[in-house]
Amino acid sequence: MPLLRTLALTAASAALATVVAAAPASAAAGVPAALAAPRAAAPTYATVLVTCFGRGLVMPPDFLLACGDGNDRLGGLYWSHWGSDSAVGTGYEEANDCDPYCAAGHFHTFPVKITLSDSKPWPGDPGLRHFTKLTISYPDTEPSWPHDPVRELWD
């Protein structure tokens, strides 16, 4: 029975592809363009998180915190909320202890809760907003070295 269902779905997909392929021809045959092909919805702008490379992301799965040397990053991010004024997610922070110095240091992983806030217009695109503050909280253990749980983000 699953094979018959697969064949039926394949046939339905082929029929749909034929109809879609014929749509431009029907428009040329006198059917108004508005009826032949639906218009794309106007884009909606979300508040973004700006990367080290100036790219705006919405709900990224990972995020580099230390742009210069890559010694601190967030990963495995799951976003439970992403709004225009704030975003909340969980994941892990992977940070280098830089002991005795960063090149000889060791990376450690900590579960984290991330909160993004203070959205402002993005100078690169005034119609778009970006988060300017990132707050990290540690539900289990936190780094033993000095660290700032509140970080100002870049444009």
BAZA-535668 format. One line per field, with one value per residue: x negated, y negated, z of N, C-alpha, C in turn. Coordinates in steps of 0.2 Angstrom, whole numbers, plus 5000, padded with zeros to 4 digits. Atoms other than C-alpha are relative to their C-alpha. Layout:
BAZA-535668
n.c1 = [X,...];
n.c2 = [Y,...];
n.c3 = [Z,...];
ca.c1 = [X,...];
ca.c2 = [Y,...];
ca.c3 = [Z,...];
c.c1 = [X,...];
c.c2 = [Y,...];
c.c3 = [Z,...];
***
This chain:
BAZA-535668
n.c1 = [4996,5004,5003,4995,5000,5006,4999,4994,5003,5005,4996,4997,5005,5002,4994,5000,5006,4998,4996,5004,5004,4995,4997,5003,4997,4994,5000,5001,4994,4995,4998,5004,5006,4999,4997,5004,5006,4999,5006,5004,4999,5005,5004,5000,5006,5001,5006,5005,5006,5005,5006,5006,5001,4995,4994,4994,4997,4994,5000,5006,5001,5006,5001,5007,5001,5006,5001,5007,5004,4996,5001,4994,4994,4994,4998,4994,4995,4993,4996,4993,4996,5003,4996,5003,5004,5005,5001,5002,5002,5005,5005,5006,5005,5007,5005,5007,5003,5006,5005,5004,4999,4994,5003,5002,4994,4996,4993,4995,4993,4996,4993,4998,4994,5002,4995,5002,4995,5002,5000,5000,5001,5006,5002,5001,4993,4995,4994,5001,5002,5004,5001,5006,5002,4999,5001,5001,4999,5002,4995,5004,5007,5002,5008,5004,5004,4996,4996,4995,4994,4996,5004,4998,5001,5003,4995];
n.c2 = [5006,5006,5001,5004,5007,5003,5001,5005,5006,5002,5002,5006,5005,5001,5004,5007,5003,5002,5006,5006,5002,5003,5007,5006,4999,5003,5007,5003,4999,5005,5000,5005,4998,5000,4994,4994,4999,5005,5004,4999,5004,5005,4998,5002,5000,4998,5002,4995,5000,5001,4996,5003,5002,5005,4996,4999,4994,4999,4994,4996,4994,5001,5007,5001,5006,5003,5000,5001,4994,4994,4997,5000,5000,4996,4994,4996,5005,4999,5006,4999,5006,5004,5005,5006,5003,4996,4993,4996,4993,4996,4997,4999,5005,4997,5005,4998,5003,5005,4999,5006,5005,4997,4995,4994,4999,4995,5002,4997,5000,5002,5002,5007,5003,5006,5005,5005,5006,5007,5000,5007,4999,4998,5006,4998,5000,5003,4997,4994,5001,4995,5000,5003,4997,4993,4998,4993,4997,4994,4996,4995,5003,5006,5000,5002,5006,5006,5001,5005,4997,5004,5002,5004,4997,5004,5002];
n.c3 = [5000,5000,5007,5003,4997,5003,5007,5001,4998,5005,5005,4998,5001,5007,5002,4997,5004,5007,5000,4999,5007,5005,4997,5004,5006,4999,4999,5007,5004,4999,4993,4996,4996,4993,4999,5002,4995,4994,4998,4994,4994,4998,4995,4993,4997,4993,4997,5002,4996,5005,4999,5001,5007,5002,5003,4996,5000,4995,4997,5002,4996,4996,5000,4998,4996,5001,5007,5002,4999,5000,4994,4997,5005,4998,5005,4998,4997,5001,4999,4997,5001,5004,5001,5003,4994,4996,5002,4995,5002,4995,5004,4996,5001,5000,4999,4998,4994,5001,4995,4998,5005,5004,5005,4996,4995,5001,5001,4995,5003,4995,5002,4999,5002,5003,5001,5005,4999,5002,5007,5003,5007,5002,5004,5007,5004,4995,5000,4996,4993,4998,4993,4998,4993,4999,4993,4999,4993,5000,4995,4997,4998,5004,5001,4994,5002,5000,5006,4999,5002,5004,5006,5005,5007,5005,5006];
ca.c1 = [5000,4986,4979,4996,4997,4980,4985,5001,4991,4978,4992,5001,4984,4981,4999,4996,4979,4988,5001,4988,4977,4993,4997,4985,4993,5010,5005,4999,5015,5025,5027,5022,5005,5013,5024,5011,4997,5000,4989,4976,4980,4971,4956,4957,4943,4937,4925,4908,4892,4877,4862,4844,4845,4859,4873,4890,4897,4913,4913,4895,4890,4873,4865,4846,4843,4825,4823,4804,4798,4813,4810,4828,4844,4861,4868,4883,4894,4913,4924,4940,4944,4939,4947,4944,4938,4930,4925,4923,4913,4903,4888,4870,4855,4838,4824,4806,4798,4783,4772,4757,4761,4775,4764,4760,4777,4791,4809,4823,4842,4855,4874,4882,4897,4896,4906,4905,4912,4910,4915,4911,4911,4897,4886,4883,4902,4913,4928,4921,4918,4904,4901,4887,4886,4883,4885,4878,4884,4877,4890,4876,4858,4850,4832,4820,4811,4817,4831,4844,4862,4869,4861,4863,4865,4858,4867];
ca.c2 = [5000,4987,4990,4985,4970,4965,4967,4957,4943,4943,4942,4928,4919,4921,4914,4899,4896,4896,4883,4872,4873,4869,4853,4841,4848,4844,4827,4824,4830,4816,4821,4806,4808,4805,4821,4832,4830,4824,4810,4812,4805,4789,4793,4792,4786,4794,4788,4796,4801,4794,4805,4801,4800,4787,4800,4799,4815,4821,4835,4841,4859,4852,4835,4830,4818,4816,4810,4806,4823,4835,4839,4837,4843,4849,4865,4876,4861,4865,4849,4850,4832,4820,4803,4785,4780,4795,4813,4828,4844,4858,4867,4868,4856,4863,4852,4853,4850,4842,4850,4847,4838,4840,4850,4863,4862,4874,4873,4876,4879,4871,4872,4855,4845,4830,4814,4802,4784,4765,4766,4750,4746,4754,4740,4751,4752,4740,4750,4764,4766,4775,4781,4771,4781,4799,4806,4823,4833,4849,4862,4874,4869,4853,4849,4848,4834,4816,4813,4801,4808,4793,4788,4774,4780,4772,4763];
ca.c3 = [5000,5004,4986,4979,4990,4984,4966,4968,4977,4963,4950,4959,4960,4941,4938,4949,4940,4923,4929,4936,4920,4910,4921,4911,4895,4901,4906,4888,4882,4889,4908,4919,4927,4944,4942,4934,4947,4965,4971,4984,5001,5006,5016,5035,5045,5061,5073,5069,5078,5069,5067,5067,5048,5048,5043,5051,5057,5065,5077,5073,5079,5084,5087,5088,5103,5101,5084,5084,5090,5091,5109,5114,5105,5108,5100,5100,5102,5103,5103,5114,5110,5096,5096,5090,5108,5115,5112,5123,5120,5128,5122,5127,5128,5123,5130,5131,5148,5141,5154,5154,5138,5125,5112,5126,5135,5135,5129,5142,5138,5149,5147,5145,5144,5132,5132,5118,5121,5118,5100,5089,5071,5062,5054,5039,5035,5045,5041,5051,5070,5078,5096,5105,5122,5126,5143,5148,5163,5168,5176,5181,5183,5176,5170,5185,5176,5176,5163,5160,5159,5150,5133,5122,5104,5088,5073];
c.c1 = [4996,4997,5006,5001,4995,5001,5005,4997,4996,5004,5003,4994,4999,5006,4999,4994,5002,5004,4996,4996,5005,5002,4997,5004,5007,5000,4999,5006,5006,5002,4996,4995,5002,5004,4996,4994,5001,4994,4997,5002,4995,4996,5001,4994,5000,4994,4994,4994,4995,4994,4994,4999,5005,5006,5005,5003,5006,5000,4994,4999,4993,4998,4993,5000,4994,4998,4992,4996,5004,5000,5006,5006,5005,5002,5006,5006,5007,5004,5007,5004,4995,5004,4997,4996,4995,5001,4998,4998,4996,4995,4994,4995,4994,4995,4994,4998,4994,4995,4995,5001,5005,4997,4999,5006,5004,5007,5004,5007,5004,5007,5002,5007,4998,5006,4997,5005,4997,5000,5000,4999,4993,4997,4999,5007,5005,5007,5000,4997,4995,4999,4993,4997,5001,4998,4999,5001,4998,5004,4996,4994,4998,4993,4997,4996,5004,5003,5006,5007,5004,4995,5003,4999,4999,5006,4998];
c.c2 = [4994,4999,4996,4993,4996,4998,4995,4993,4997,4998,4993,4994,4998,4996,4993,4996,4998,4994,4994,4998,4997,4993,4995,5000,4997,4993,4997,5001,4996,5000,4995,5003,5001,5007,5006,5001,4996,4996,5002,4995,4995,5003,4997,5000,5002,4996,5005,5000,4999,5004,4996,4998,4995,5003,5000,5006,5000,5007,5005,5006,4999,4993,4999,4993,4997,5000,5000,5007,5007,5004,5000,5001,5004,5005,5003,4996,5002,4994,5001,4993,4995,4994,4994,4997,5004,5007,5004,5007,5004,5004,5001,4995,5005,4995,5003,4996,4996,5001,5005,4994,5003,5006,5007,5001,5006,4998,5004,4999,4999,4999,4993,4998,4993,4996,4995,4994,4994,5000,4992,5001,5001,4995,5003,5001,4998,5003,5006,4999,5005,5000,4997,5003,5007,5001,5008,5002,5007,5004,5005,4997,4994,5000,4998,4994,4994,4999,4996,5003,4996,4997,4996,5003,4994,4998,5004];
c.c3 = [5000,4993,4996,5002,4997,4993,4999,5002,4994,4994,5001,4999,4993,4997,5002,4996,4993,5000,5001,4994,4995,5002,4996,4993,5000,5001,4993,4996,5002,5007,5003,5004,5007,5002,4998,5005,5006,5001,5006,5005,5001,5005,5007,5003,5007,5003,5000,5006,4995,5002,4999,4993,4997,4997,5005,5000,5005,5002,4998,5004,5004,4999,5003,5005,5000,4993,4998,5000,5000,5006,5004,4995,5003,4995,5003,5002,4998,5003,5002,4998,4995,4998,4998,5006,5004,4997,5005,4997,5005,4995,5004,4998,5000,5000,5002,5006,5000,5005,4998,4995,4995,4995,5004,5005,4997,4999,5005,4997,5006,4997,5002,4999,4997,5000,4996,5002,4997,4992,4997,4993,4998,4995,4993,4996,5005,5001,5004,5007,5001,5008,5002,5007,5000,5007,5000,5007,5000,5005,5004,5003,4995,5000,5007,4999,5000,4993,5001,4997,4995,4995,4995,4993,4995,4995,4994];
***
